[in-house]
Amino acid sequence: MSKDFLLEIGLEEMPAQYVTSSVLQLEKRVTDWLMENKIEFGEIKTYSTPRRLTVLVEKMAEEQANRVEEAKGPAKKIALDEDGNWSKAALGFAKSQKVDPADLTFRDIKGVEYIYIKKEVIGEKTSNLLPSLEKVVTSMTFPVSMHWGSNDLRYIRPIKWLIAMFGEEIIPFEITGVETSNTSRGHRFLGKTATIKKPSDYPNALLEQFVVVNAKERKQAIVEQLREIESMENWQIKEDDDLLEEVTNLVEYPTVLSGNFEKEYLELPEEVLITTMKEHQRYFPVFSQEDELLPHFVTVRNGNHENLDTVARGNEKVLRARLSDADFFYQEDLKMTIDEAVAKLQNIVFHEKLGTLTEKMKRVQKVALMLADYLDWQEEDKQDIIRLTNIYKFDLVTNIVGEFPELQGLMGEKYALLQGEKPAIATAIREHYLPTSAEGDLPQTDLGSLIAIADKLETLIGFFCVNIAPTGSADPFGLRRSAFGAVRIIQANGWDIPMLEVVSRIVDMERAEGATELPSSDVIKEVQTFLKNRLRVILQGHHIRHDIIDAVIGGDPNMIPQLIDRAQILNKHADAEWFRPTIEALTRVVNISKKYEDGVEVDPNLFENEYEQALFNKLEKLKFDFAGLKIVDRLKAFADLRTTIDAYFDNTLVMTDNDELKNNRLALLFELASFIKEFAQMDEINVK
């Protein structure tokens, strides 16, 4: 027999961005509870609005199934005393398992006998277990939480009501003085309380009180109404999944309406208008069929169709005030030159331990010019770098960016073009912030890419130099994002930048500027580890085997594009017949070469057989060819070496008693191992 179960947590309005993740967390916690308590169940449905998190479990068994459990106790030598009677350990085990000692038996496990019991456990009634769901509710965690009243519980918002129903039965428990019932609350203004007679009635009972509890249905209703307005007005309302998701979680009963604003505001940059509507008001911008922004907007009301004209006028009034402010800020910005803006940066502290924005820009200039040297950029390109790094943060002191921080870079590009800067420099001002997310767009120009890498590496290494690094989930300065972005840009451009040397030189530069809280060696080590972890994520995204990832990042990440290519090529050929014997041969070389003593050079005159000479000849050819070989051809070259290596070991005793011969042979293997380890740490690859 089974019944449906309903759990609703009623709250004050939650932040929209946390509603979906919170109800999914609740679903997982309830599922885990059911599994742990061995209660059978059918489908689990989730419902959510800004004021509630709900799970409905269909066909939950009325009692746990009877089951047979086995348990292992102490070893026989401990379980019996000298007279063959049960010891205290055995009796204690029987008591803990709630069985008669007479039911204890022995079982042989790998030659040792242990006490074993097999017992039948009678399933408990589900209704007796369900009150413990109170702990499931109170154990939830949130990105933001609060106390209220005199309660100790921290929660995303105060709990106002609770429903816990198993069939028609109310499951009793209370949280912060709120007791469970079968009563929910409807829309704050349009609805009343809703009494739930049985769990399956829940969606319709709330709909009668103007609450669409199914988030997918709410979102679909918004989309359908948007498409209806589009068709009616011949407008274009572009898809925006993030805005749609947020609006869905802001309302309980969605009604879409449109409004207008004065045409003269269209003279503002389009990005300012769109940001004002989307980010500040949660409005959908409206475009013509020719992709021109129109003086209209669409918004979603949390209510019905009554008095929509009044609601529209209210929204228009709010937007008009926003746009009036934006227009004032924009006009004021146009009066300020770039040089005047740059001068103000010396009064803005980037970080108390790392100086002002002006000082940061000077450090980034040094890093960018250093990278340009590695990439063989021309003098004309370097002049662009100098101009760019002298000004690229100037828009941070503009009024528009002060009001709309998300427009940093975008407004810098626009203002730079208006003041006659080169288009390449203007574009790079915008692009140096990219990517803004893990999968975000990358810079499309070389100059933008270079300054983005320089800015991100300088930020990352500067903070590490003053002993500020991410801990756990805390990363207030976005250092993981900086490192990940720099690595992605380097990979996308195929720039073979010697990261070991670059990191070391930036650390020296930061220390010369006063960032000296940690020794250089410690900072370099920590930064390299940090970059390795970002590379690991990228390689996992390419579906590279974990052991191959360990092999290619086992050393210090240096030429990042080459490293990623090596991982992909190893992964591609891992199932080839020749792969396993090749890796085994190369691993053997590396392992034995670890016994090499520094300072010994290979002397061909000490070779005693043709196999030593053959391996030496192959090594000499590899030395000559290696730098010019493509990554895939380097792996093929190692594969071609395999038979020569095998023959060498079959016919040569490396660790001979003759020290001169032994050291000469180890020197030969050490030279070969250096090429192997440059490709990958072959001993990390699993070929068993």
C-alpha positions as CSV (number, residue, x, y, z in Angstrom):
1,M,0.0,0.0,0.0
2,S,1.2,3.5,-0.7
3,K,0.1,7.2,-0.3
4,D,1.3,10.5,-1.7
5,F,3.3,12.7,0.5
6,L,3.4,16.6,0.4
7,L,6.0,18.8,2.0
8,E,5.7,22.6,1.6
9,I,8.0,25.2,3.2
10,G,6.2,28.6,3.2
11,L,8.6,31.6,3.4
12,E,8.8,35.3,3.0
13,E,9.9,36.2,-0.6
14,M,13.2,34.6,-1.5
15,P,15.8,36.2,-3.8
16,A,14.8,35.0,-7.3
17,Q,18.2,33.7,-8.2
18,Y,18.1,31.1,-5.4
19,V,14.6,29.7,-5.8
20,T,15.4,27.0,-8.4
21,S,18.6,25.7,-6.7
22,S,16.9,25.6,-3.3
23,V,13.9,23.5,-4.4
24,L,16.4,21.1,-6.2
25,Q,18.3,20.9,-3.0
26,L,15.1,20.1,-1.1
27,E,14.3,17.4,-3.6
28,K,17.7,15.7,-3.3
29,R,17.6,15.8,0.5
30,V,14.2,14.2,0.6
31,T,15.3,11.6,-1.9
32,D,18.3,10.8,0.2
33,W,16.2,10.5,3.3
34,L,13.8,8.1,1.6
35,M,16.8,6.0,0.4
36,E,18.5,6.0,3.8
37,N,15.2,4.9,5.5
38,K,14.6,2.3,2.8
39,I,11.1,3.6,1.9
40,E,9.9,2.8,-1.6
41,F,8.4,5.6,-3.6
42,G,7.4,6.6,-7.1
43,E,7.9,10.0,-8.9
44,I,9.0,13.1,-7.0
45,K,7.6,16.4,-8.2
46,T,8.9,19.8,-7.3
47,Y,7.0,23.1,-7.1
48,S,8.4,26.5,-6.2
49,T,7.5,30.2,-6.2
50,P,9.1,33.1,-4.5
51,R,7.2,32.2,-1.3
52,R,7.4,28.4,-1.2
53,L,9.6,25.3,-1.8
54,T,7.6,22.1,-2.2
55,V,8.1,18.4,-3.0
56,L,5.3,16.0,-3.7
57,V,6.3,12.3,-3.5
58,E,3.9,10.0,-5.3
59,K,3.2,6.4,-4.1
60,M,5.3,6.5,-0.9
61,A,5.1,3.1,0.8
62,E,3.1,3.0,4.0
63,E,5.8,1.0,5.7
64,Q,9.4,-0.1,5.2
65,A,9.7,-3.5,3.6
66,N,10.8,-6.3,5.9
67,R,14.5,-7.1,5.2
68,V,17.3,-9.4,6.2
69,E,20.4,-7.8,7.4
70,E,23.8,-9.3,8.1
71,A,26.5,-7.9,10.4
72,K,30.1,-8.9,11.1
73,G,31.4,-8.9,14.7
74,P,34.7,-9.6,16.4
75,A,37.1,-12.3,15.3
76,K,36.5,-15.8,16.9
77,K,39.6,-15.6,19.0
78,I,38.2,-12.4,20.6
79,A,34.6,-13.6,20.7
80,L,35.3,-16.7,22.9
81,D,37.0,-16.9,26.2
82,E,39.4,-19.7,27.4
83,D,36.5,-21.9,28.3
84,G,34.8,-21.5,24.9
85,N,32.0,-19.2,26.3
86,W,31.0,-16.0,24.7
87,S,33.3,-13.1,25.7
88,K,32.1,-9.6,26.8
89,A,32.9,-8.4,23.2
90,A,30.6,-11.1,21.7
91,L,27.8,-10.4,24.2
92,G,28.1,-6.6,23.6
93,F,27.9,-7.2,19.8
94,A,24.8,-9.3,20.2
95,K,23.2,-6.7,22.4
96,S,24.0,-3.9,19.9
97,Q,22.4,-6.0,17.1
98,K,19.4,-6.8,19.3
99,V,19.8,-10.6,18.9
100,D,20.1,-13.5,21.2
101,P,23.7,-14.7,21.6
102,A,22.5,-18.2,20.7
103,D,21.9,-16.8,17.1
104,L,25.5,-15.9,16.6
105,T,27.5,-17.9,14.0
106,F,30.9,-17.9,12.6
107,R,32.0,-17.2,9.0
108,D,35.5,-17.6,7.4
109,I,36.8,-14.5,5.7
110,K,40.2,-14.8,4.1
111,G,41.3,-17.5,6.6
112,V,40.0,-15.7,9.7
113,E,36.7,-16.6,11.4
114,Y,34.4,-13.8,12.5
115,I,31.1,-13.7,14.3
116,Y,28.2,-13.2,11.9
117,I,24.6,-12.7,12.4
118,K,21.7,-12.8,10.0
119,K,18.5,-11.2,11.3
120,E,15.1,-10.2,9.9
121,V,14.2,-6.6,10.4
122,I,10.5,-5.7,10.5
123,G,9.8,-2.6,8.6
124,E,8.5,0.4,10.5
125,K,5.5,2.4,9.6
126,T,6.4,5.4,7.3
127,S,4.2,7.8,9.3
128,N,6.3,7.1,12.4
129,L,9.5,8.0,10.5
130,L,8.2,11.1,8.6
131,P,8.5,13.6,11.6
132,S,12.3,13.3,11.3
133,L,12.0,15.2,8.0
134,E,12.1,18.2,10.3
135,K,15.9,17.7,10.2
136,V,15.9,17.6,6.4
137,V,14.2,21.0,6.3
138,T,16.4,22.6,8.9
139,S,19.7,21.2,7.5
140,M,19.3,23.0,4.2
141,T,22.0,25.5,3.3
142,F,21.8,28.7,1.2
143,P,24.2,31.2,-0.3
144,V,22.5,33.9,1.8
145,S,20.7,33.2,5.1
146,M,19.3,35.2,8.1
147,H,18.1,34.9,11.7
148,W,14.7,36.2,12.7
149,G,13.1,36.8,16.1
150,S,14.9,34.9,18.9
151,N,15.4,31.7,16.7
152,D,18.8,30.1,16.4
153,L,18.0,28.7,12.9
154,R,19.6,30.5,9.9
155,Y,17.5,30.2,6.8
156,I,17.1,31.9,3.4
157,R,14.0,33.7,4.7
158,P,11.7,33.4,7.7
159,I,9.5,30.3,7.7
160,K,5.8,31.4,7.8
161,W,3.9,28.1,7.3
162,L,4.6,24.4,6.9
163,I,2.6,21.5,5.2
164,A,3.6,17.9,5.8
165,M,0.9,15.5,4.7
166,F,1.0,11.7,4.2
167,G,-2.2,11.0,2.4
168,E,-4.8,13.0,4.4
169,E,-2.8,12.6,7.6
170,I,-0.9,15.6,8.9
171,I,2.7,14.7,10.0
172,P,3.4,16.6,13.2
173,F,6.6,18.6,13.7
174,E,7.4,22.3,14.2
175,I,10.3,24.6,13.2
176,T,10.9,28.0,14.9
177,G,7.4,27.8,16.4
178,V,5.6,27.1,13.1
179,E,3.7,23.8,13.2
180,T,2.8,21.7,10.3
181,S,-0.7,21.7,9.0
182,N,-2.7,21.2,5.8
183,T,-3.1,24.9,5.1
184,S,-1.1,26.9,2.5
185,R,-1.3,30.5,1.5
186,G,-2.4,31.9,-1.8
187,H,-1.3,34.9,-3.8
188,R,-0.4,37.7,-1.4
189,F,-3.0,40.2,-2.8
190,L,-5.4,38.1,-4.9
191,G,-5.7,34.8,-3.0
192,K,-6.7,33.5,0.4
193,T,-5.6,30.5,2.4
194,A,-5.9,27.1,0.7
195,T,-6.8,23.9,2.6
196,I,-5.2,20.9,1.0
197,K,-7.4,17.8,1.4
198,K,-4.8,15.4,-0.1
199,P,-1.4,15.9,-1.7
200,S,-2.5,15.5,-5.3
201,D,-4.9,18.4,-4.9
202,Y,-2.0,20.8,-4.2
203,P,-1.4,22.4,-7.6
204,N,-5.1,23.0,-8.3
205,A,-5.9,24.2,-4.8
206,L,-3.2,26.9,-5.1
207,L,-4.2,27.8,-8.6
208,E,-7.7,28.6,-7.3
209,Q,-5.8,31.1,-5.0
210,F,-3.9,32.7,-8.0
211,V,-0.6,30.8,-7.5
212,V,0.9,28.8,-10.3
213,V,3.2,26.5,-8.2
214,N,4.7,24.7,-11.2
215,A,7.7,26.8,-12.2
216,K,7.9,25.3,-15.7
217,E,4.2,26.1,-16.3
218,R,4.8,29.7,-15.0
219,K,7.7,30.1,-17.4
220,Q,5.8,28.7,-20.3
221,A,2.9,31.1,-19.6
222,I,5.3,34.0,-19.7
223,V,6.8,32.9,-23.0
224,E,3.4,32.4,-24.6
225,Q,2.3,35.9,-23.5
226,L,5.6,37.4,-24.8
227,R,5.0,35.7,-28.2
228,E,1.4,37.0,-28.3
229,I,2.6,40.6,-27.7
230,E,5.3,40.1,-30.3
231,S,2.8,39.0,-32.9
232,M,0.2,41.7,-32.0
233,E,2.7,44.6,-32.1
234,N,5.0,43.2,-34.8
235,W,7.9,43.5,-32.3
236,Q,10.9,41.3,-31.6
237,I,11.5,40.3,-28.0
238,K,14.8,38.4,-28.0
239,E,15.3,35.2,-26.0
240,D,17.0,35.8,-22.7
241,D,17.1,32.7,-20.6
242,D,18.6,34.3,-17.5
243,L,16.1,37.1,-17.4
244,L,13.2,34.7,-18.1
245,E,14.4,32.4,-15.3
246,E,14.7,35.4,-12.9
247,V,11.3,36.8,-13.8
248,T,9.7,33.4,-13.4
249,N,11.0,33.2,-9.8
250,L,9.8,36.7,-9.0
251,V,6.1,36.1,-9.6
252,E,3.4,33.6,-8.6
253,Y,0.7,34.5,-11.1
254,P,2.3,36.0,-14.2
255,T,0.7,38.6,-16.5
256,V,2.7,40.2,-19.3
257,L,2.2,43.9,-20.2
258,S,4.0,46.5,-22.2
259,G,4.9,50.1,-21.7
260,N,6.7,53.0,-23.5
261,F,9.4,55.6,-22.9
262,E,10.3,58.8,-24.7
263,K,12.0,58.4,-28.1
264,E,14.7,60.9,-27.2
265,Y,16.2,58.4,-24.8
266,L,17.1,56.3,-27.9
267,E,20.0,58.6,-28.4
268,L,21.7,57.0,-25.4
269,P,24.0,54.0,-26.1
270,E,21.9,51.0,-26.7
271,E,23.8,49.1,-23.9
272,V,22.8,51.7,-21.4
273,L,19.1,51.4,-22.3
274,I,19.1,47.6,-22.3
275,T,21.0,47.4,-19.0
276,T,18.7,49.9,-17.4
277,M,15.7,47.8,-18.4
278,K,17.0,44.3,-17.8
279,E,19.3,44.6,-14.8
280,H,17.5,47.3,-12.9
281,Q,13.9,46.8,-13.8
282,R,13.7,43.2,-15.1
283,Y,12.1,44.5,-18.3
284,F,12.4,42.8,-21.7
285,P,13.7,45.3,-24.3
286,V,11.8,45.5,-27.5
287,F,13.3,45.5,-31.0
288,S,12.0,46.0,-34.5
289,Q,12.1,43.3,-37.1
290,E,15.3,45.0,-38.3
291,D,16.9,44.7,-34.9
292,E,16.5,48.3,-34.0
293,L,15.8,49.1,-30.3
294,L,12.3,50.6,-29.9
295,P,11.0,53.0,-27.2
296,H,8.9,50.2,-25.6
297,F,9.4,47.5,-23.0
298,V,7.7,44.4,-21.7
299,T,7.4,43.4,-18.1
300,V,5.7,40.7,-16.1
301,R,3.2,41.6,-13.4
302,N,2.7,39.4,-10.3
303,G,-1.1,39.5,-10.7
304,N,-4.0,39.3,-13.0
305,H,-5.2,41.5,-15.9
306,E,-7.1,44.1,-13.8
307,N,-5.9,47.7,-14.1
308,L,-3.1,46.9,-16.5
309,D,-3.0,50.5,-17.8
310,T,-2.4,51.8,-14.3
311,V,0.4,49.2,-13.7
312,A,1.9,50.1,-17.1
313,R,2.0,53.8,-16.2
314,G,3.6,53.1,-12.9
315,N,6.4,51.1,-14.6
316,E,6.8,53.8,-17.2
317,K,7.3,56.4,-14.4
318,V,10.0,54.3,-12.7
319,L,11.8,53.7,-16.0
320,R,11.6,57.3,-17.0
321,A,13.4,58.3,-13.8
322,R,16.1,55.7,-14.4
323,L,16.6,56.8,-18.0
324,S,16.7,60.5,-17.0
325,D,19.5,59.7,-14.5
326,A,21.3,57.7,-17.2
327,D,21.1,60.5,-19.7
328,F,22.4,63.0,-17.2
329,F,25.4,60.7,-16.3
330,Y,26.1,60.1,-20.0
331,Q,26.1,63.8,-20.8
332,E,28.4,64.5,-17.9
333,D,30.8,61.8,-19.0
334,L,31.1,63.3,-22.5
335,K,32.5,66.5,-20.9
336,M,35.5,64.5,-19.4
337,T,38.6,63.7,-21.4
338,I,40.3,60.3,-21.1
339,D,43.4,61.9,-19.6
340,E,41.2,63.6,-16.9
341,A,39.6,60.2,-16.1
342,V,43.0,58.5,-15.9
343,A,44.3,61.1,-13.5
344,K,41.4,60.2,-11.1
345,L,42.6,56.5,-11.0
346,Q,45.5,57.4,-8.8
347,N,43.0,58.2,-6.0
348,I,41.3,54.8,-6.3
349,V,42.8,51.9,-4.3
350,F,42.8,48.6,-6.2
351,H,43.7,46.8,-2.9
352,E,45.3,48.2,0.2
353,K,48.3,45.8,-0.2
354,L,48.6,46.3,-3.9
355,G,48.2,50.0,-4.3
356,T,46.1,52.2,-6.6
357,L,44.6,51.4,-10.0
358,T,47.3,53.6,-11.5
359,E,50.0,51.5,-10.0
360,K,48.2,48.3,-11.1
361,M,48.1,49.6,-14.7
362,K,51.8,50.3,-14.7
363,R,52.5,46.7,-13.5
364,V,50.1,45.3,-16.2
365,Q,52.0,47.4,-18.8
366,K,55.3,45.7,-17.8
367,V,53.6,42.2,-18.0
368,A,52.0,43.0,-21.4
369,L,55.3,44.2,-22.9
370,M,57.0,41.1,-21.6
371,L,54.4,38.9,-23.2
372,A,54.8,40.8,-26.5
373,D,58.5,40.0,-26.5
374,Y,57.8,36.3,-26.1
375,L,55.4,36.6,-29.0
376,D,57.8,38.6,-31.2
377,W,55.4,41.5,-31.6
378,Q,56.7,44.5,-33.6
379,E,57.5,48.0,-32.2
380,E,54.3,49.5,-33.6
381,D,52.3,46.9,-31.7
382,K,54.2,47.7,-28.5
383,Q,53.3,51.3,-28.8
384,D,49.6,50.3,-28.9
385,I,50.2,48.3,-25.8
386,I,51.8,51.3,-24.0
387,R,48.9,53.6,-24.9
388,L,46.3,50.9,-24.0
389,T,47.8,50.1,-20.6
390,N,48.1,53.8,-19.8
391,I,44.3,54.3,-20.1
392,Y,42.4,50.9,-20.2
393,K,40.7,51.3,-16.8
394,F,39.7,54.9,-17.3
395,D,35.9,54.2,-17.6
396,L,35.8,53.0,-14.0
397,V,35.6,56.7,-12.9
398,T,32.8,57.6,-15.4
399,N,29.3,58.2,-14.1
400,I,27.6,55.6,-16.2
401,V,29.9,52.8,-15.0
402,G,29.5,54.1,-11.4
403,E,25.7,53.6,-11.9
404,F,25.9,50.5,-14.1
405,P,29.1,48.5,-13.1
406,E,28.2,45.8,-15.6
407,L,29.0,48.2,-18.4
408,Q,32.7,48.5,-17.5
409,G,34.7,48.0,-20.7
410,L,31.7,48.5,-22.9
411,M,31.5,52.2,-22.1
412,G,35.3,52.5,-22.2
413,E,35.2,51.3,-25.8
414,K,32.5,53.8,-26.7
415,Y,34.1,56.7,-25.0
416,A,37.5,55.9,-26.4
417,L,36.1,55.8,-30.0
418,L,34.3,59.1,-29.4
419,Q,37.6,60.7,-28.3
420,G,39.5,59.4,-31.3
421,E,41.4,56.4,-30.0
422,K,42.4,53.7,-32.4
423,P,39.6,51.2,-32.9
424,A,42.0,48.3,-31.9
425,I,42.7,50.1,-28.6
426,A,39.0,50.8,-28.0
427,T,38.1,47.2,-28.6
428,A,40.8,46.0,-26.3
429,I,39.5,48.1,-23.5
430,R,36.2,46.2,-23.7
431,E,37.8,42.8,-24.4
432,H,40.3,42.8,-21.5
433,Y,37.4,41.9,-19.1
434,L,36.6,38.8,-21.1
435,P,35.7,36.0,-20.4
436,T,33.3,37.1,-17.7
437,S,32.2,33.5,-16.9
438,A,33.7,30.0,-17.2
439,E,32.2,29.5,-20.7
440,G,32.0,33.1,-21.6
441,D,33.1,34.7,-24.9
442,L,36.8,35.2,-25.3
443,P,38.6,38.3,-26.8
444,Q,38.6,38.2,-30.6
445,T,41.6,40.5,-31.2
446,D,45.3,39.9,-30.5
447,L,45.6,43.2,-28.5
448,G,42.5,42.4,-26.5
449,S,43.7,38.9,-25.8
450,L,47.2,40.1,-24.7
451,I,46.0,42.7,-22.3
452,A,43.4,40.3,-20.9
453,I,46.1,37.7,-20.1
454,A,48.4,40.4,-18.7
455,D,45.7,41.9,-16.5
456,K,44.5,38.5,-15.2
457,L,48.0,37.1,-14.5
458,E,49.1,40.3,-12.7
459,T,46.0,40.2,-10.6
460,L,46.4,36.5,-9.8
461,I,50.1,36.7,-8.9
462,G,49.9,40.0,-7.1
463,F,47.3,38.6,-4.7
464,F,49.3,35.4,-4.1
465,C,52.4,37.6,-3.4
466,V,50.6,39.3,-0.5
467,N,49.3,35.9,0.8
468,I,45.7,36.3,-0.4
469,A,44.5,33.2,-2.2
470,P,41.0,31.5,-2.6
471,T,40.0,29.2,0.3
472,G,37.3,26.7,-0.1
473,S,34.4,28.4,-1.9
474,A,35.5,31.8,-0.9
475,D,37.2,33.7,-3.8
476,P,36.3,37.4,-3.2
477,F,38.7,38.7,-5.8
478,G,37.7,36.2,-8.6
479,L,41.2,34.7,-8.8
480,R,39.9,31.3,-10.1
481,R,38.1,33.2,-12.8
482,S,41.2,35.2,-13.6
483,A,43.4,32.1,-13.9
484,F,40.8,30.1,-15.9
485,G,40.3,33.0,-18.3
486,A,44.0,33.5,-18.9
487,V,44.5,29.8,-19.6
488,R,41.5,29.7,-22.0
489,I,42.7,32.8,-23.9
490,I,46.3,31.4,-24.2
491,Q,44.8,28.1,-25.5
492,A,42.5,29.7,-27.9
493,N,45.2,31.8,-29.5
494,G,47.7,28.9,-29.5
495,W,50.4,31.1,-27.9
496,D,53.3,29.1,-26.6
497,I,54.2,31.4,-23.7
498,P,56.7,29.9,-21.3
499,M,54.6,30.1,-18.2
500,L,57.3,29.0,-15.8
501,E,59.5,31.9,-16.8
502,V,56.5,34.3,-17.0
503,V,55.3,33.5,-13.6
504,S,58.7,33.8,-12.1
505,R,59.3,37.2,-13.7
506,I,56.0,38.6,-12.6
507,V,56.7,37.4,-9.0
508,D,60.0,39.3,-9.2
509,M,58.2,42.4,-10.5
510,E,55.6,42.3,-7.8
511,R,58.2,41.9,-5.1
512,A,60.1,44.8,-6.5
513,E,56.9,46.8,-6.1
514,G,56.6,45.9,-2.4
515,A,54.4,42.8,-2.5
516,T,56.8,40.7,-0.3
517,E,54.7,38.9,2.3
518,L,55.8,35.4,0.9
519,P,59.1,34.1,-0.4
520,S,59.3,34.0,-4.2
521,S,59.7,30.2,-4.3
522,D,56.5,29.7,-2.3
523,V,54.5,32.1,-4.5
524,I,55.8,30.4,-7.7
525,K,54.9,27.0,-6.4
526,E,51.4,28.0,-5.3
527,V,50.6,29.8,-8.5
528,Q,51.8,26.8,-10.6
529,T,49.6,24.5,-8.5
530,F,46.7,26.9,-9.0
531,L,47.2,27.0,-12.7
532,K,47.4,23.2,-12.8
533,N,44.0,22.9,-11.2
534,R,42.5,25.2,-13.8
535,L,44.2,23.2,-16.6
536,R,42.7,20.1,-15.0
537,V,39.2,21.5,-15.4
538,I,39.8,22.4,-19.0
539,L,41.2,18.9,-19.8
540,Q,38.2,17.3,-18.1
541,G,36.0,19.4,-20.3
542,H,37.8,17.8,-23.3
543,H,36.9,14.4,-21.9
544,I,40.6,13.4,-21.3
545,R,41.2,10.4,-19.1
546,H,42.1,11.3,-15.5
547,D,45.4,9.4,-15.6
548,I,46.5,11.1,-18.8
549,I,45.6,14.5,-17.2
550,D,47.9,13.6,-14.3
551,A,50.6,12.6,-16.8
552,V,50.6,15.9,-18.8
553,I,50.3,18.2,-15.8
554,G,52.6,16.1,-13.5
555,G,55.4,18.6,-14.1
556,D,55.1,22.3,-14.2
557,P,52.6,23.6,-16.8
558,N,54.6,25.6,-19.3
559,M,53.6,25.9,-22.9
560,I,49.8,25.5,-22.4
561,P,48.6,24.9,-26.0
562,Q,51.3,22.2,-26.4
563,L,50.3,20.6,-23.0
564,I,46.6,20.5,-24.1
565,D,47.6,19.0,-27.5
566,R,49.7,16.3,-25.8
567,A,46.8,15.3,-23.5
568,Q,44.4,15.1,-26.5
569,I,46.9,13.1,-28.6
570,L,47.6,10.6,-25.8
571,N,43.9,10.3,-25.1
572,K,43.2,9.7,-28.8
573,H,45.8,6.9,-29.1
574,A,45.3,5.2,-25.7
575,D,43.4,2.3,-27.3
576,A,46.0,1.6,-30.0
577,E,47.8,-1.8,-29.8
578,W,51.2,-0.1,-29.7
579,F,50.3,2.3,-26.9
580,R,50.6,0.0,-23.9
581,P,54.1,-1.5,-24.8
582,T,55.4,1.9,-25.7
583,I,54.3,3.5,-22.4
584,E,55.7,0.5,-20.4
585,A,59.1,0.9,-22.2
586,L,59.2,4.7,-21.7
587,T,58.2,4.3,-18.0
588,R,61.0,1.8,-17.5
589,V,63.5,4.3,-18.9
590,V,62.2,7.1,-16.6
591,N,62.2,4.9,-13.5
592,I,65.8,3.6,-13.9
593,S,67.1,7.0,-14.9
594,K,66.2,8.3,-11.4
595,K,69.4,6.6,-10.1
596,Y,71.5,8.9,-12.4
597,E,74.2,11.0,-10.7
598,D,74.6,14.6,-11.8
599,G,77.6,15.5,-13.9
600,V,78.1,12.3,-15.8
601,E,78.1,12.6,-19.6
602,V,77.5,9.8,-22.1
603,D,80.8,8.4,-23.5
604,P,80.1,6.2,-26.6
605,N,83.6,4.6,-26.1
606,L,82.3,2.8,-23.1
607,F,79.5,1.0,-25.0
608,E,79.9,-2.8,-24.8
609,N,77.3,-3.9,-27.2
610,E,75.4,-2.9,-30.4
611,Y,72.2,-2.3,-28.4
612,E,73.8,0.6,-26.4
613,Q,75.0,2.1,-29.6
614,A,71.6,1.7,-31.3
615,L,69.8,3.5,-28.5
616,F,72.5,6.2,-28.5
617,N,72.0,6.7,-32.2
618,K,68.3,7.0,-31.8
619,L,68.7,9.4,-29.0
620,E,71.0,11.6,-31.1
621,K,68.4,11.7,-33.9
622,L,65.7,12.5,-31.4
623,K,67.8,15.4,-30.1
624,F,68.2,16.8,-33.6
625,D,64.6,16.3,-34.7
626,F,62.6,16.9,-31.5
627,A,62.1,20.7,-31.5
628,G,60.8,20.6,-35.1
629,L,58.4,17.7,-34.6
630,K,54.7,18.2,-34.3
631,I,53.2,16.9,-31.0
632,V,51.7,13.8,-32.7
633,D,55.0,13.0,-34.4
634,R,56.8,13.2,-31.1
635,L,54.6,10.5,-29.8
636,K,55.2,8.4,-32.9
637,A,59.0,8.9,-32.4
638,F,58.7,7.5,-28.9
639,A,56.7,4.6,-30.3
640,D,59.4,3.9,-32.9
641,L,61.9,3.8,-30.0
642,R,60.1,1.1,-28.2
643,T,61.8,-1.9,-29.9
644,T,65.2,-0.3,-29.5
645,I,64.5,0.3,-25.8
646,D,63.3,-3.3,-25.2
647,A,66.3,-4.7,-27.0
648,Y,68.6,-2.5,-24.9
649,F,67.2,-3.8,-21.6
650,D,67.1,-7.4,-22.8
651,N,70.8,-7.3,-23.6
652,T,72.3,-4.7,-21.2
653,L,72.7,-4.8,-17.5
654,V,72.4,-1.2,-16.4
655,M,73.2,-1.6,-12.7
656,T,76.4,-3.5,-13.3
657,D,79.1,-3.7,-10.6
658,N,81.4,-1.6,-12.9
659,D,80.6,1.9,-11.7
660,E,82.0,3.5,-14.9
661,L,79.8,1.4,-17.1
662,K,76.8,1.8,-14.8
663,N,77.0,5.6,-14.7
664,N,77.5,5.8,-18.4
665,R,74.4,3.7,-19.0
666,L,72.4,5.8,-16.5
667,A,73.5,9.0,-18.2
668,L,72.2,7.7,-21.6
669,L,68.9,6.8,-20.0
670,F,68.7,10.1,-18.2
671,E,69.1,12.1,-21.4
672,L,66.3,10.0,-23.0
673,A,64.1,10.4,-19.9
674,S,64.4,14.2,-20.1
675,F,62.7,14.1,-23.5
676,I,60.1,11.7,-22.3
677,K,59.2,13.7,-19.2
678,E,59.0,16.9,-21.3
679,F,56.2,15.1,-23.2
680,A,54.4,13.6,-20.1
681,Q,54.9,11.8,-16.8
682,M,54.5,8.4,-18.5
683,D,54.5,6.5,-15.2
684,E,51.1,8.2,-14.4
685,I,49.4,6.6,-17.4
686,N,47.5,3.4,-16.5
687,V,48.0,0.7,-19.1
688,K,47.2,-2.3,-17.0
